[in-house]
């Protein structure tokens, strides 16, 4: 897994919306994002159910975090490769996610560590008007 900050070119998402651009996102809720991901995965044929669930969980966490910590979703994209799917979520905050080690149990703060654990690669591209997180889950084929 790698994490970095900076700027890079972005490919348009599966829905035609560039996750790096500001403006209304075609995705408003985690459920809508999961529906787009499921539809894209259906075209790939049978996949290991546990890996599909990993990608759906990562998708939900990124969309939820964009709402809770990033000022809302400004873009959503999906890139489907032969052995990996990358979900990209943009929000209005230029702050990178923080991974905090916790010694006591308390609500919240578990989503980002889950994303980092389930993904092969995670990158964070920051801009003055926000950030885009790209998270790749690999599939056994």
BAVEX-226912 format. One record per atom (N, C-alpha, C): residue number from 1; residue in three letters; atom name; x, y, z. Coordinates in steps of 0.05 Angstrom, whole numbers. Example, Ala and Ser with C-alpha at 12.3 -4.5 7.8 and 13.67 -1.06 7.14 Angstrom:
residues 2
- 1;ALA;N;264;-114;156
- 1;ALA;CA;246;-90;156
- 1;ALA;C;264;-66;156
- 2;SER;N;257;-45;142
- 2;SER;CA;273;-21;143
- 2;SER;C;258;1;157
//
This chain:
residues 141
- 1;UNK;N;17;-23;0
- 1;UNK;CA;0;0;0
- 1;UNK;C;18;25;0
- 2;UNK;N;10;45;-16
- 2;UNK;CA;24;70;-16
- 2;UNK;C;5;92;-11
- 3;UNK;N;14;113;2
- 3;UNK;CA;-1;137;6
- 3;UNK;C;16;160;-1
- 4;UNK;N;4;180;-16
- 4;UNK;CA;20;203;-23
- 4;UNK;C;1;227;-26
- 5;UNK;N;13;250;-24
- 5;UNK;CA;-2;275;-29
- 5;UNK;C;10;288;-54
- 6;UNK;N;-5;304;-68
- 6;UNK;CA;5;317;-91
- 6;UNK;C;-17;319;-112
- 7;UNK;N;-9;324;-136
- 7;UNK;CA;-29;327;-158
- 7;UNK;C;-21;308;-180
- 8;UNK;N;-41;296;-192
- 8;UNK;CA;-36;279;-215
- 8;UNK;C;-60;280;-233
- 9;UNK;N;-57;272;-258
- 9;UNK;CA;-80;273;-276
- 9;UNK;C;-99;251;-268
- 10;UNK;N;-125;257;-273
- 10;UNK;CA;-146;239;-265
- 10;UNK;C;-161;230;-290
- 11;UNK;N;-167;204;-291
- 11;UNK;CA;-184;194;-312
- 11;UNK;C;-213;198;-304
- 12;UNK;N;-231;203;-322
- 12;UNK;CA;-259;206;-315
- 12;UNK;C;-269;179;-303
- 13;UNK;N;-288;182;-285
- 13;UNK;CA;-300;158;-273
- 13;UNK;C;-318;143;-292
- 14;UNK;N;-328;120;-283
- 14;UNK;CA;-345;104;-299
- 14;UNK;C;-371;118;-307
- 15;UNK;N;-378;138;-290
- 15;UNK;CA;-403;152;-295
- 15;UNK;C;-398;178;-312
- 16;UNK;N;-373;182;-321
- 16;UNK;CA;-367;205;-338
- 16;UNK;C;-362;230;-322
- 17;UNK;N;-362;229;-295
- 17;UNK;CA;-356;252;-279
- 17;UNK;C;-327;250;-269
- 18;UNK;N;-312;271;-275
- 18;UNK;CA;-284;271;-266
- 18;UNK;C;-283;276;-236
- 19;UNK;N;-272;257;-220
- 19;UNK;CA;-272;260;-192
- 19;UNK;C;-255;283;-182
- 20;UNK;N;-238;295;-199
- 20;UNK;CA;-222;317;-191
- 20;UNK;C;-235;344;-194
- 21;UNK;N;-258;345;-208
- 21;UNK;CA;-271;370;-213
- 21;UNK;C;-291;376;-190
- 22;UNK;N;-295;402;-185
- 22;UNK;CA;-314;410;-165
- 22;UNK;C;-342;412;-179
- 23;UNK;N;-362;409;-163
- 23;UNK;CA;-389;411;-174
- 23;UNK;C;-405;388;-164
- 24;UNK;N;-430;386;-172
- 24;UNK;CA;-448;365;-161
- 24;UNK;C;-438;337;-170
- 25;UNK;N;-437;320;-151
- 25;UNK;CA;-430;292;-157
- 25;UNK;C;-455;276;-164
- 26;UNK;N;-452;257;-181
- 26;UNK;CA;-475;239;-188
- 26;UNK;C;-481;220;-164
- 27;UNK;N;-463;219;-145
- 27;UNK;CA;-467;201;-121
- 27;UNK;C;-471;219;-97
- 28;UNK;N;-493;213;-83
- 28;UNK;CA;-499;228;-59
- 28;UNK;C;-497;211;-34
- 29;UNK;N;-501;185;-36
- 29;UNK;CA;-502;168;-13
- 29;UNK;C;-484;144;-17
- 30;UNK;N;-476;131;5
- 30;UNK;CA;-461;105;3
- 30;UNK;C;-477;84;-13
- 31;UNK;N;-503;83;-10
- 31;UNK;CA;-519;64;-25
- 31;UNK;C;-517;68;-55
- 32;UNK;N;-518;94;-64
- 32;UNK;CA;-516;100;-92
- 32;UNK;C;-488;91;-102
- 33;UNK;N;-468;97;-87
- 33;UNK;CA;-441;89;-95
- 33;UNK;C;-438;59;-97
- 34;UNK;N;-449;45;-78
- 34;UNK;CA;-447;15;-79
- 34;UNK;C;-462;4;-103
- 35;UNK;N;-485;17;-110
- 35;UNK;CA;-500;8;-133
- 35;UNK;C;-484;11;-159
- 36;UNK;N;-469;33;-162
- 36;UNK;CA;-452;37;-185
- 36;UNK;C;-430;16;-186
- 37;UNK;N;-418;11;-163
- 37;UNK;CA;-397;-9;-161
- 37;UNK;C;-407;-37;-168
- 38;UNK;N;-430;-45;-157
- 38;UNK;CA;-441;-71;-163
- 38;UNK;C;-447;-74;-193
- 39;UNK;N;-457;-53;-205
- 39;UNK;CA;-463;-54;-234
- 39;UNK;C;-438;-59;-250
- 40;UNK;N;-417;-44;-243
- 40;UNK;CA;-391;-47;-257
- 40;UNK;C;-379;-75;-252
- 41;UNK;N;-382;-86;-228
- 41;UNK;CA;-371;-113;-223
- 41;UNK;C;-386;-135;-237
- 42;UNK;N;-411;-130;-242
- 42;UNK;CA;-427;-151;-256
- 42;UNK;C;-416;-156;-284
- 43;UNK;N;-404;-136;-296
- 43;UNK;CA;-393;-140;-323
- 43;UNK;C;-367;-157;-322
- 44;UNK;N;-355;-160;-299
- 44;UNK;CA;-330;-175;-297
- 44;UNK;C;-335;-205;-294
- 45;UNK;N;-359;-213;-290
- 45;UNK;CA;-365;-242;-285
- 45;UNK;C;-361;-249;-256
- 46;UNK;N;-361;-275;-251
- 46;UNK;CA;-359;-284;-223
- 46;UNK;C;-333;-275;-209
- 47;UNK;N;-336;-263;-186
- 47;UNK;CA;-313;-255;-170
- 47;UNK;C;-316;-266;-141
- 48;UNK;N;-294;-269;-127
- 48;UNK;CA;-296;-279;-100
- 48;UNK;C;-313;-261;-83
- 49;UNK;N;-334;-271;-70
- 49;UNK;CA;-353;-255;-55
- 49;UNK;C;-339;-238;-33
- 50;UNK;N;-319;-249;-20
- 50;UNK;CA;-306;-234;1
- 50;UNK;C;-292;-209;-10
- 51;UNK;N;-281;-211;-34
- 51;UNK;CA;-267;-188;-46
- 51;UNK;C;-287;-167;-56
- 52;UNK;N;-310;-177;-65
- 52;UNK;CA;-331;-158;-73
- 52;UNK;C;-340;-143;-49
- 53;UNK;N;-344;-157;-26
- 53;UNK;CA;-353;-143;-2
- 53;UNK;C;-332;-124;8
- 54;UNK;N;-306;-130;5
- 54;UNK;CA;-284;-112;12
- 54;UNK;C;-287;-86;-4
- 55;UNK;N;-291;-88;-30
- 55;UNK;CA;-294;-64;-46
- 55;UNK;C;-319;-48;-39
- 56;UNK;N;-341;-61;-33
- 56;UNK;CA;-365;-47;-26
- 56;UNK;C;-361;-32;1
- 57;UNK;N;-347;-45;20
- 57;UNK;CA;-342;-32;46
- 57;UNK;C;-324;-8;42
- 58;UNK;N;-303;-11;26
- 58;UNK;CA;-285;12;21
- 58;UNK;C;-300;35;8
- 59;UNK;N;-318;29;-11
- 59;UNK;CA;-334;49;-24
- 59;UNK;C;-351;64;-3
- 60;UNK;N;-365;49;13
- 60;UNK;CA;-382;61;34
- 60;UNK;C;-366;79;53
- 61;UNK;N;-343;69;61
- 61;UNK;CA;-327;84;80
- 61;UNK;C;-317;111;68
- 62;UNK;N;-308;110;43
- 62;UNK;CA;-298;134;30
- 62;UNK;C;-320;154;26
- 63;UNK;N;-344;145;18
- 63;UNK;CA;-366;164;13
- 63;UNK;C;-376;175;40
- 64;UNK;N;-377;158;60
- 64;UNK;CA;-385;167;87
- 64;UNK;C;-366;188;98
- 65;UNK;N;-340;182;95
- 65;UNK;CA;-319;200;105
- 65;UNK;C;-320;227;90
- 66;UNK;N;-326;227;64
- 66;UNK;CA;-328;252;49
- 66;UNK;C;-350;269;61
- 67;UNK;N;-372;256;69
- 67;UNK;CA;-394;271;81
- 67;UNK;C;-387;281;109
- 68;UNK;N;-376;264;125
- 68;UNK;CA;-371;270;153
- 68;UNK;C;-348;290;157
- 69;UNK;N;-327;286;141
- 69;UNK;CA;-302;301;146
- 69;UNK;C;-294;320;123
- 70;UNK;N;-305;316;99
- 70;UNK;CA;-296;330;76
- 70;UNK;C;-314;351;64
- 71;UNK;N;-336;357;77
- 71;UNK;CA;-353;378;66
- 71;UNK;C;-371;368;44
- 72;UNK;N;-373;342;40
- 72;UNK;CA;-391;330;20
- 72;UNK;C;-375;320;-4
- 73;UNK;N;-388;304;-20
- 73;UNK;CA;-376;291;-44
- 73;UNK;C;-377;311;-67
- 74;UNK;N;-354;315;-80
- 74;UNK;CA;-353;332;-104
- 74;UNK;C;-347;315;-129
- 75;UNK;N;-341;290;-126
- 75;UNK;CA;-336;273;-149
- 75;UNK;C;-334;244;-141
- 76;UNK;N;-341;226;-160
- 76;UNK;CA;-340;198;-155
- 76;UNK;C;-331;185;-182
- 77;UNK;N;-312;167;-181
- 77;UNK;CA;-303;153;-205
- 77;UNK;C;-297;124;-199
- 78;UNK;N;-296;109;-220
- 78;UNK;CA;-291;80;-217
- 78;UNK;C;-274;72;-241
- 79;UNK;N;-251;59;-236
- 79;UNK;CA;-234;49;-257
- 79;UNK;C;-232;18;-254
- 80;UNK;N;-241;4;-274
- 80;UNK;CA;-242;-25;-273
- 80;UNK;C;-219;-36;-290
- 81;UNK;N;-202;-52;-278
- 81;UNK;CA;-180;-65;-292
- 81;UNK;C;-184;-95;-291
- 82;UNK;N;-165;-110;-302
- 82;UNK;CA;-167;-139;-303
- 82;UNK;C;-168;-151;-275
- 83;UNK;N;-150;-142;-257
- 83;UNK;CA;-149;-155;-231
- 83;UNK;C;-153;-135;-208
- 84;UNK;N;-162;-110;-214
- 84;UNK;CA;-167;-91;-193
- 84;UNK;C;-188;-71;-201
- 85;UNK;N;-201;-61;-181
- 85;UNK;CA;-220;-39;-185
- 85;UNK;C;-212;-16;-167
- 86;UNK;N;-211;8;-178
- 86;UNK;CA;-203;31;-163
- 86;UNK;C;-227;49;-161
- 87;UNK;N;-235;55;-136
- 87;UNK;CA;-257;75;-131
- 87;UNK;C;-243;101;-123
- 88;UNK;N;-253;123;-135
- 88;UNK;CA;-243;150;-129
- 88;UNK;C;-265;167;-118
- 89;UNK;N;-260;179;-95
- 89;UNK;CA;-280;197;-83
- 89;UNK;C;-267;224;-77
- 90;UNK;N;-279;245;-87
- 90;UNK;CA;-269;272;-82
- 90;UNK;C;-287;286;-63
- 91;UNK;N;-275;304;-47
- 91;UNK;CA;-291;321;-29
- 91;UNK;C;-279;349;-28
- 92;UNK;N;-292;366;-12
- 92;UNK;CA;-285;395;-12
- 92;UNK;C;-263;402;8
- 93;UNK;N;-252;383;22
- 93;UNK;CA;-232;388;42
- 93;UNK;C;-204;381;31
- 94;UNK;N;-185;399;34
- 94;UNK;CA;-158;394;26
- 94;UNK;C;-142;379;47
- 95;UNK;N;-154;372;70
- 95;UNK;CA;-141;358;91
- 95;UNK;C;-140;328;85
- 96;UNK;N;-116;316;88
- 96;UNK;CA;-113;287;84
- 96;UNK;C;-125;273;108
- 97;UNK;N;-135;248;103
- 97;UNK;CA;-145;232;126
- 97;UNK;C;-123;227;146
- 98;UNK;N;-131;224;171
- 98;UNK;CA;-113;219;193
- 98;UNK;C;-118;191;204
- 99;UNK;N;-96;177;208
- 99;UNK;CA;-98;150;220
- 99;UNK;C;-88;153;249
- 100;UNK;N;-107;150;268
- 100;UNK;CA;-101;153;296
- 100;UNK;C;-101;125;309
- 101;UNK;N;-80;120;324
- 101;UNK;CA;-79;96;341
- 101;UNK;C;-95;102;366
- 102;UNK;N;-113;84;373
- 102;UNK;CA;-130;88;397
- 102;UNK;C;-124;67;418
- 103;UNK;N;-123;76;442
- 103;UNK;CA;-120;58;464
- 103;UNK;C;-146;51;477
- 104;UNK;N;-166;68;476
- 104;UNK;CA;-192;62;488
- 104;UNK;C;-213;60;466
- 105;UNK;N;-235;47;472
- 105;UNK;CA;-257;45;453
- 105;UNK;C;-274;71;455
- 106;UNK;N;-280;81;432
- 106;UNK;CA;-297;104;429
- 106;UNK;C;-310;104;402
- 107;UNK;N;-332;118;398
- 107;UNK;CA;-345;117;372
- 107;UNK;C;-329;131;350
- 108;UNK;N;-331;120;326
- 108;UNK;CA;-318;132;303
- 108;UNK;C;-289;128;300
- 109;UNK;N;-278;135;277
- 109;UNK;CA;-250;134;272
- 109;UNK;C;-239;108;262
- 110;UNK;N;-257;89;254
- 110;UNK;CA;-248;63;245
- 110;UNK;C;-248;60;214
- 111;UNK;N;-261;78;200
- 111;UNK;CA;-264;76;171
- 111;UNK;C;-238;77;156
- 112;UNK;N;-221;97;162
- 112;UNK;CA;-196;101;147
- 112;UNK;C;-178;77;151
- 113;UNK;N;-174;67;176
- 113;UNK;CA;-158;43;179
- 113;UNK;C;-169;19;164
- 114;UNK;N;-195;16;162
- 114;UNK;CA;-207;-5;146
- 114;UNK;C;-200;-2;117
- 115;UNK;N;-202;22;106
- 115;UNK;CA;-195;27;78
- 115;UNK;C;-166;19;73
- 116;UNK;N;-148;28;91
- 116;UNK;CA;-120;22;87
- 116;UNK;C;-114;-8;88
- 117;UNK;N;-128;-22;105
- 117;UNK;CA;-123;-51;108
- 117;UNK;C;-134;-67;84
- 118;UNK;N;-156;-59;73
- 118;UNK;CA;-169;-75;52
- 118;UNK;C;-158;-69;24
- 119;UNK;N;-144;-47;20
- 119;UNK;CA;-136;-38;-6
- 119;UNK;C;-107;-46;-12
- 120;UNK;N;-102;-52;-37
- 120;UNK;CA;-75;-56;-47
- 120;UNK;C;-59;-30;-48
- 121;UNK;N;-73;-9;-57
- 121;UNK;CA;-60;17;-60
- 121;UNK;C;-81;39;-53
- 122;UNK;N;-72;59;-39
- 122;UNK;CA;-88;82;-32
- 122;UNK;C;-71;107;-37
- 123;UNK;N;-82;125;-53
- 123;UNK;CA;-68;151;-57
- 123;UNK;C;-87;173;-50
- 124;UNK;N;-76;195;-41
- 124;UNK;CA;-92;219;-34
- 124;UNK;C;-79;242;-50
- 125;UNK;N;-95;253;-69
- 125;UNK;CA;-87;276;-85
- 125;UNK;C;-100;300;-73
- 126;UNK;N;-85;319;-63
- 126;UNK;CA;-96;343;-51
- 126;UNK;C;-94;366;-71
- 127;UNK;N;-113;384;-70
- 127;UNK;CA;-115;408;-86
- 127;UNK;C;-123;431;-68
- 128;UNK;N;-121;456;-76
- 128;UNK;CA;-130;478;-59
- 128;UNK;C;-160;477;-53
- 129;UNK;N;-175;465;-71
- 129;UNK;CA;-204;464;-67
- 129;UNK;C;-214;437;-58
- 130;UNK;N;-196;419;-49
- 130;UNK;CA;-206;393;-39
- 130;UNK;C;-185;371;-44
- 131;UNK;N;-195;346;-44
- 131;UNK;CA;-178;323;-48
- 131;UNK;C;-193;301;-62
- 132;UNK;N;-178;283;-73
- 132;UNK;CA;-189;258;-84
- 132;UNK;C;-174;235;-73
- 133;UNK;N;-189;215;-62
- 133;UNK;CA;-177;191;-52
- 133;UNK;C;-182;169;-73
- 134;UNK;N;-161;155;-81
- 134;UNK;CA;-162;133;-99
- 134;UNK;C;-155;108;-84
- 135;UNK;N;-173;88;-83
- 135;UNK;CA;-169;64;-68
- 135;UNK;C;-174;40;-85
- 136;UNK;N;-153;23;-88
- 136;UNK;CA;-154;0;-106
- 136;UNK;C;-156;-26;-90
- 137;UNK;N;-176;-42;-98
- 137;UNK;CA;-180;-69;-87
- 137;UNK;C;-174;-89;-109
- 138;UNK;N;-157;-109;-103
- 138;UNK;CA;-150;-129;-124
- 138;UNK;C;-168;-153;-121
- 139;UNK;N;-171;-167;-144
- 139;UNK;CA;-188;-191;-145
- 139;UNK;C;-172;-215;-155
- 140;UNK;N;-177;-238;-143
- 140;UNK;CA;-165;-263;-153
- 140;UNK;C;-183;-272;-177
- 141;UNK;N;-170;-277;-199
- 141;UNK;CA;-185;-286;-223
- 141;UNK;C;-174;-312;-233
//
